[in-house]
């Protein structure tokens, strides 16, 4: 009967159905190989009208997250949801930063081995919360610490200012910490962060303003990608086209720069320090303290203290970056304490992990992203500084 119904179909319609099947089957195979599915579940980020992109609460992928959601309904890197109103015995810390704090893995094995995104129980904020609460419970304290992982991959400091203004202040944090470095502190040239940012909604808006057909193709395929693997594949292809369309010129310009010398303090003022200055003022307005911690970076480590695995990561990174980059990075790091002191923003260099474990653990999965053991060690490095801030906050609130 089915055969008769198919034969009864008009030839053009039958041909179209066959054509769509021929498109859909290979597209299904490619999309499945890419670990994507229909709709937006497999998209780590959604476009944001205010901060270019934000974490997708529905994000999950079979290989990367073992099919589990790793962002909560608030858009944080956390399993359980967070109420804006906190309990009276809770000190709330919001941890902000980029992919290292977020706990991303190696998604494309161009130079480093593949590694899935860390579980929520393997990130720096998770270990910090655990260490701090264990300390307080051993002392018999009724105070509890809640650390919200508000990191978003690919952010620069100006994105954090917008994030605080947009929604984070509503969560009434007592302390906001920033685990930063790679995306901001080691720039190759003086630049305006806003004008040189090429992630999230920025290239899409550039394509729309320029009237590029890629923008229309992407929007249409994103809509139909909820129902068709072919259009899901087309969505991803057009998205890549938009990214390269808006950023190729800027990337080429940046690549031509070979770590030139420039006034680092002037660069910092016009780039990330103005963001921290604004965040400090927002802290006065909304009654939270801020503190900046320098994120780990394999090129800042003493290679002799690394495990064999991490030494291979070090060697690969050095080969890709050249010794000149490593020396420039170290020069920047040496200037950071004085720079932050000038703006009276607390700063702590917690960028080196290997000395504490002396080759006994694998800490890195690439140039700055960490294994679960690396996240745990980074949390241990941050712990004593954050503990002092928390104890001061507890004393203050106990007197009120």
C-alpha positions in Angstrom: 0.0 0.0 0.0 2.8 2.4 0.8 4.4 1.6 -2.5 1.2 2.5 -4.3 0.9 5.8 -2.4 4.4 6.7 -3.3 3.8 5.9 -7.0 0.7 8.1 -6.9 2.7 11.1 -5.9 3.3 13.7 -8.6 6.8 13.3 -10.1 8.1 16.8 -9.1 7.0 16.2 -5.5 8.5 12.7 -5.4 11.7 14.1 -6.8 11.8 16.8 -4.2 11.3 14.3 -1.4 14.1 12.1 -2.8 16.3 15.2 -3.1 15.6 16.2 0.5 16.3 12.7 1.8 19.6 12.7 -0.1 20.5 16.0 1.6 19.2 15.0 5.1 21.0 11.6 5.5 24.6 12.8 4.9 23.8 16.0 6.9 22.6 13.8 9.8 25.9 11.9 9.7 28.0 15.1 9.6 26.0 16.8 12.4 26.2 13.7 14.5 29.9 13.5 14.0 30.2 17.1 15.1 28.3 16.1 18.3 25.5 18.5 17.5 21.8 18.0 17.4 18.7 19.9 16.2 17.8 23.2 17.8 20.1 25.0 20.2 20.8 22.4 22.9 24.3 21.8 21.5 25.2 25.5 21.4 27.3 26.5 24.4 26.3 30.2 23.9 23.3 32.2 23.0 23.5 35.7 21.5 23.0 38.4 24.1 21.7 41.9 23.3 23.9 43.5 26.0 27.0 41.4 26.4 27.4 39.8 22.9 26.9 36.2 24.2 25.8 34.3 27.3 25.7 30.7 28.5 22.9 28.6 27.1 21.0 27.0 30.0 20.1 24.0 27.7 23.6 23.3 26.6 24.5 19.6 26.5 26.5 17.4 24.1 27.1 13.7 24.2 30.9 13.8 24.0 31.6 17.2 25.7 29.2 17.0 28.7 28.2 13.3 28.7 24.8 14.4 27.6 24.2 16.4 30.8 23.3 20.0 31.2 26.1 22.0 32.9 24.6 25.5 33.0 21.7 26.3 35.4 18.6 28.2 34.6 20.3 31.5 35.7 22.9 31.0 33.0 25.7 30.1 35.5 28.2 27.2 35.4 26.5 25.4 38.2 24.1 22.5 38.7 21.6 24.0 41.1 19.7 27.2 40.5 20.5 30.3 42.5 17.9 32.5 44.2 18.7 36.2 44.1 17.8 36.6 47.8 20.4 34.8 49.9 20.2 33.4 53.4 21.3 35.6 56.3 24.2 33.2 57.2 25.6 33.1 53.6 28.5 35.0 52.2 28.0 35.1 48.4 31.0 35.2 46.1 30.6 35.7 42.4 33.6 34.4 40.4 34.0 36.0 37.0 36.5 35.2 34.2 36.8 33.4 30.9 37.3 29.8 29.7 39.9 28.8 32.3 37.5 29.6 35.2 34.6 28.2 33.2 36.5 25.0 32.8 36.4 24.4 29.0 38.1 21.4 27.4 40.1 21.1 24.2 37.3 21.0 21.6 39.4 20.8 18.4 42.6 18.7 18.4 44.8 20.9 16.1 47.7 21.0 18.5 46.6 19.5 21.8 44.8 16.3 22.6 41.1 16.4 22.8 39.6 16.9 26.3 36.0 17.3 27.3 34.6 20.3 29.2 35.1 19.9 33.0 32.2 18.8 35.1 30.7 21.4 37.4 32.4 19.5 40.3 35.8 19.9 38.7 36.0 23.7 38.3 38.0 26.3 40.3 34.9 27.9 41.9 33.6 24.4 43.0 36.8 23.5 44.8 37.0 27.0 46.4 33.5 26.7 47.8 34.3 23.2 49.1 37.6 24.3 50.8 36.0 27.4 52.4 33.0 25.5 53.8 35.1 22.7 55.1 37.2 25.2 57.0 34.2 26.9 58.5 32.5 23.7 59.4 35.6 22.4 61.2 35.5 25.5 63.3 31.9 25.0 64.1 30.8 28.2 62.3 27.2 28.6 61.2 28.3 30.8 58.2 28.3 29.2 54.8 30.0 30.3 51.6 28.3 30.2 48.2 30.5 30.7 45.1 28.7 31.3 41.8 30.7 30.5 38.7 29.7 33.3 36.4 32.6 32.8 33.9 31.8 33.0 30.2 34.3 31.8 27.6 35.9 34.4 25.3 34.9 37.4 27.5 37.2 40.4 28.0 36.9 42.6 31.1 34.5 45.1 29.5 32.0 42.2 29.1 32.2 41.6 32.9 31.3 45.3 33.5 28.2 44.8 31.4 27.3 41.5 33.0 27.4 43.1 36.5 25.3 46.0 35.3 22.9 43.8 33.5 22.0 41.3 36.2 24.7 40.2 38.6 24.2 43.1 41.1 20.7 41.7 41.7 22.3 38.6 43.3 23.7 40.8 46.1 27.3 39.5 46.1 29.5 40.2 49.1 32.7 39.6 47.0 33.3 39.5 43.3 36.6 37.9 42.2 38.1 37.9 38.7 40.4 35.1 37.5 41.8 36.7 34.4 44.9 37.0 32.3 45.1 35.4 28.9 42.3 37.4 27.1 43.4 40.8 28.4 46.8 41.1 30.0 49.2 39.8 27.3 48.0 42.0 24.3 50.4 42.4 21.4 49.4 46.0 20.8 47.6 49.0 22.3 43.9 48.7 21.2 40.3 49.5 22.1 38.8 46.3 23.4 35.4 47.2 22.1 36.5 47.9 18.6 38.7 44.8 18.4 36.3 42.3 19.8 35.1 39.7 17.2 33.1 37.2 19.2 29.4 36.5 19.9 26.9 38.9 18.3 29.6 41.3 17.1 30.3 39.7 13.7 26.6 38.9 13.1 25.7 42.6 13.6 28.5 43.6 11.3 27.2 41.2 8.6 23.6 42.5 9.1 24.7 46.2 8.9 26.7 45.4 5.7 23.7 43.6 4.2 25.6 40.3 3.8 23.5 37.4 2.5 25.3 35.3 5.1 23.2 37.0 7.9 19.9 36.1 6.2 21.1 32.5 5.4 22.2 32.0 9.0 18.9 33.3 10.4 16.8 31.2 8.1 18.9 28.0 8.6 18.9 28.6 12.4 15.1 28.6 12.4 14.8 25.5 10.1 17.7 23.9 12.0 15.2 23.0 14.7 13.6 20.4 12.3 16.3 19.5 9.7 19.9 18.2 10.0 20.6 19.7 6.6 19.6 23.2 7.8 21.5 22.6 11.1 24.6 22.0 9.1 23.9 25.0 6.9 23.5 27.1 10.1 26.9 26.1 11.4 28.6 26.7 8.0 27.0 30.1 7.6 27.9 30.9 11.2 31.6 30.2 10.5 31.4 32.3 7.4 30.0 35.2 9.4 32.8 34.9 12.0 35.6 35.0 9.3 33.8 37.7 7.4 33.9 40.1 10.3 37.3 39.3 11.8 39.7 38.3 9.1 41.0 41.8 8.6 41.6 42.4 12.3 43.2 39.0 12.8 45.6 39.6 9.9 46.4 43.0 11.3 47.1 41.5 14.7 49.3 38.7 13.2 51.5 41.3 11.5 52.3 42.7 15.0 55.2 40.8 16.4 55.0 41.8 20.1 56.0 45.4 19.5 57.1 47.6 22.5 54.6 50.1 23.7 53.6 51.8 27.0 52.0 48.9 28.9 50.5 51.2 31.5 48.8 53.4 28.9 47.5 50.3 27.1 46.2 48.8 30.4 44.4 52.1 31.3 42.5 52.2 28.0 41.8 48.4 28.0 41.3 46.4 31.1 42.1 48.7 34.0 39.3 51.1 33.2 37.0 48.1 33.6 38.3 47.2 37.0 38.1 50.8 38.0 34.4 50.8 37.1 33.8 47.5 38.8 35.4 48.9 42.0 33.1 51.9 41.9 30.1 49.5 41.3 31.3 47.6 44.4 31.0 50.8 46.5 27.5 51.4 45.1 26.2 47.8 45.7 28.4 46.9 48.7 30.7 44.2 47.3 34.5 44.0 47.3 36.5 43.0 44.2 39.8 41.2 43.8 41.8 40.0 40.8 43.7 36.7 40.5 46.1 36.0 37.7 45.0 32.8 36.0 47.4 29.9 35.4 49.4 29.8 32.1 51.7 27.0 31.2 54.4 29.4 29.7 54.6 31.1 33.1 55.6 27.8 34.8 59.0 26.5 35.6 59.3 23.7 33.0 61.5 21.7 35.3 58.7 21.4 37.8 56.1 20.1 35.3 55.0 16.5 34.8 56.1 14.8 31.6 52.6 15.3 30.2 52.6 19.0 31.1 56.1 19.4 29.8 54.8 18.3 26.4 52.0 20.9 26.6 54.7 23.5 27.5 56.9 22.5 24.6 54.0 22.5 22.1 52.8 26.0 23.4 56.4 27.4 23.2 56.7 26.1 19.7 53.5 27.8 18.7 54.2 31.0 20.5 58.0 31.4 20.3 60.3 32.4 23.2 59.6 36.0 22.5 56.0 35.7 23.6 57.0 33.9 26.8 59.4 36.7 27.7 56.9 39.4 26.9 54.3 37.6 29.0 56.7 37.4 32.0 57.5 41.1 31.5 53.7 41.9 31.6 53.3 39.8 34.7 56.1 41.7 36.5 54.4 45.0 35.8 50.9 43.9 37.0 51.3 44.3 40.8 52.4 47.9 40.4 49.7 48.6 37.8 46.9 47.3 40.0 48.4 49.0 43.0 48.2 52.3 41.2 44.4 51.9 40.8 44.1 50.4 44.4 42.6 47.2 43.1 43.7 44.0 45.0 45.7 41.8 42.8 47.3 38.4 43.4 49.6 36.4 41.2 48.3 32.9 41.3 49.5 31.9 37.8 51.9 29.1 38.8 50.7 25.7 39.9 53.5 23.3 39.3 55.7 24.3 42.2 53.1 23.0 44.7 52.9 19.5 43.1 56.4 19.3 41.6 55.6 17.1 38.6 53.3 14.7 40.5 50.1 15.7 38.7 49.0 16.7 35.2 47.7 20.2 35.5 47.2 21.5 32.0 45.3 20.4 28.9 46.6 23.2 26.7 48.2 26.6 27.0 46.0 27.9 29.9 43.1 25.4 30.4 43.3 23.0 33.3 42.7 19.4 34.2 40.5 18.8 37.3 43.7 18.5 39.3 44.8 21.8 37.9 41.6 23.5 38.9 41.9 22.1 42.4 45.5 23.4 42.7 44.4 26.8 41.3 41.7 26.9 44.0 44.2 26.1 46.7 46.4 29.0 45.5 43.4 31.4 45.6 42.0 30.1 48.9 44.2 31.9 51.5 43.6 35.3 49.9 39.9 34.8 49.5 39.6 33.4 53.0 40.9 36.6 54.5 38.4 38.7 52.5 35.6 36.4 53.6 36.5 36.4 57.3 36.6 40.2 57.2 33.2 40.2 55.6 31.9 37.8 58.3 33.2 40.0 61.1 31.6 43.1 59.5 28.2 41.4 59.1 28.3 39.9 62.6 28.6 43.4 64.0 25.5 44.6 62.1 
